Amino acid sequence: MNLMNLTPVQATLIATVVTTIVTTSTVAGTHLLTRTRERRHLIWNRRMDAYGAAVQSIATLARIRQDRALRLDSNTIPDMTALELVGAQVEMFGSPKITNLWKEFFTAATSWKHALDTVEGRARFITVRADQTAQQKQADDQRRLHQAEDKMEAIDTRLIKAIKHEARFRRPR
């Protein structure tokens, strides 16, 4: 086919086909790029929601520990089910580093709650060694509670620091 011998109808058809291909390619490319960007932003938003819930949980437990340390009349018992739900969010949307720190936090929180329940008499199983007096047991329970509180404070600090570091928005590469 000689291009010089094209009829106006043939030229119009060729131009229409080329224009349709270019337009379709442009629309498809734009759609794919937009979908990828929106997905990144959606994941970012959900990650930040999970991190916000984690920070709120950390603050709540810190406040309970502080009220108890100040000898305020606080009958608040930590809700471990709520912590498990926040943990599920963190596992779904958090980075591996934050997820691992959250697992450490949850383990420390569980140990602290168990020690608190033992000290406050809510534990179901209270064991006393035969050679141990009630005062010694109470002192041991208090020591374990203080150790658990110290561990909680350390993991709180590490987890908050890691969340703050990740929460700084950086343009994805």
Secondary structure, DSSP 8 states (H G I E B T S, - for coil): --GGG--HHHHHHHHHHHHHHHHHHHHHHHHHHHHHHHHHHHHHHHHHHHHHHHHHHHHHHHHHHHHHHTT--------HHHHHHHHHHHHHHS-HHHHHHHHHHHHHHHHHHHHHHHHTT--S-----TT--HHHHHHHHHHHHHHHHHHHHHHHHHHHHHHHHHHS-----
